[in-house]
Amino acid sequence: MCMEAELDLTNPWVKAGLALVALILLLLMGRAVTPDGDRLLTWQEWQVRKLQTAYQAEYRALLAETTRLAELLSDGQPNPARAQVVVQSVRRNLASQKVETLATERNQVAQAAQAVLAWASGIGEYNTAVNAVNAALEALER
């Protein structure tokens, strides 16, 4: 069974009707995705919301990276190869983060990564690495 529909786009009334339907759909879609559905947001409000979202995403990423470092320490036995892979991943992720208000926390996580790598390589002390990871976690809890 085949069904065909023909639409005459040369008729101005058809064009106006399609434009009206498109406008109504756009309006409904805009209402659904606007955070404050009862009013329009200014450009500054949109920027603030964008920064808040970026802050939350970066904070969660920093917490996840610190947890990965803590897991390396919880094994008890140093594993230099695994530590190097994890620390390289942490450093790569830290380099891509840009929220200025988390710069201190980012620095703490970087120091913790270095301390864990030093411990796993046999250069540093276990307690120093634990203290660095704890300091990073405390910085993220503030």
C-alpha positions in Angstrom: 0.0 0.0 0.0 1.5 3.3 -1.1 0.3 6.7 -0.1 1.3 9.9 -1.7 0.7 13.5 -0.6 1.4 16.5 -2.7 2.0 19.9 -1.3 1.8 23.0 -3.5 4.5 25.3 -2.1 3.8 28.0 -4.6 0.6 28.9 -2.8 1.4 31.7 -0.2 -1.2 30.4 2.2 0.6 27.0 2.4 3.9 28.7 3.0 2.3 30.9 5.7 0.7 27.8 7.3 4.0 25.9 7.4 5.9 28.9 8.8 3.2 29.1 11.6 3.5 25.4 12.4 7.3 25.7 12.5 7.1 28.8 14.7 4.8 27.1 17.2 7.0 24.0 17.3 10.0 26.2 17.9 8.2 28.0 20.7 7.2 24.8 22.4 10.7 23.4 22.1 12.2 26.6 23.6 9.8 26.4 26.6 10.9 22.8 27.2 14.6 23.5 27.3 14.6 27.0 29.0 15.7 26.6 32.7 13.3 29.3 33.9 10.2 28.5 31.8 8.3 31.6 32.8 10.8 34.2 31.6 13.6 34.8 29.2 17.2 34.6 30.4 19.6 37.4 29.7 23.0 36.8 28.0 24.7 37.1 31.4 22.3 34.6 33.0 23.0 32.1 30.3 26.8 32.6 30.8 26.4 32.1 34.5 24.4 28.9 34.0 27.0 27.7 31.5 29.8 28.3 34.0 27.9 26.6 36.8 27.5 23.5 34.6 31.2 23.6 33.6 32.1 24.0 37.3 30.0 21.0 38.4 31.4 18.8 35.6 35.0 19.7 36.4 34.4 19.3 40.1 33.1 15.8 39.5 36.0 15.0 37.2 38.5 16.2 39.9 36.8 14.1 42.5 37.0 11.0 40.2 40.6 11.6 39.4 41.5 11.9 43.1 39.5 8.7 43.8 41.5 6.9 41.1 44.7 8.0 42.8 43.4 6.8 46.2 42.6 3.4 44.7 46.3 3.1 43.6 47.3 3.7 47.2 44.7 1.3 48.6 46.4 -1.6 46.8 49.3 -1.4 49.3 51.9 -2.6 46.8 53.4 -0.1 44.4 52.7 -0.8 40.8 54.8 1.7 38.8 53.4 0.8 35.3 49.8 1.2 36.5 50.6 4.3 38.4 52.3 5.9 35.4 49.3 5.2 33.2 46.8 6.5 35.7 48.9 9.6 36.4 49.3 10.4 32.7 45.6 10.1 32.3 45.1 12.4 35.3 47.5 15.0 33.9 45.9 14.9 30.5 42.5 15.5 32.1 43.8 18.3 34.3 45.3 20.0 31.3 41.9 20.1 29.6 40.1 21.7 32.5 39.6 25.5 32.5 37.4 26.7 35.3 39.4 29.3 37.2 37.7 28.9 40.5 39.0 25.3 40.7 42.6 26.1 40.0 43.7 25.5 43.6 41.9 22.1 43.7 43.4 21.2 40.3 46.9 22.0 41.7 46.2 19.8 44.7 45.2 16.9 42.5 48.3 17.4 40.3 50.5 17.3 43.4 48.7 14.2 44.7 49.3 12.5 41.3 53.0 13.4 41.4 53.3 12.0 45.0 51.5 8.8 44.0 53.8 8.3 41.0 56.9 9.0 43.2 55.7 6.4 45.7 54.9 3.8 43.1 58.3 4.4 41.5 60.1 3.9 44.8 61.3 7.5 45.1 58.7 8.8 47.5 57.2 7.7 50.8 53.8 6.0 51.1 52.7 8.4 53.9 53.6 11.4 51.7 51.4 10.1 48.9 48.5 9.4 51.3 48.8 12.9 52.8 48.8 14.5 49.3 45.7 12.5 48.2 44.0 13.5 51.5 44.9 17.1 51.0 43.4 17.0 47.5 40.2 15.4 48.8 40.0 18.0 51.6 40.5 20.8 49.0 37.6 19.4 47.0 35.4 19.2 50.1 35.7 22.9 50.9 
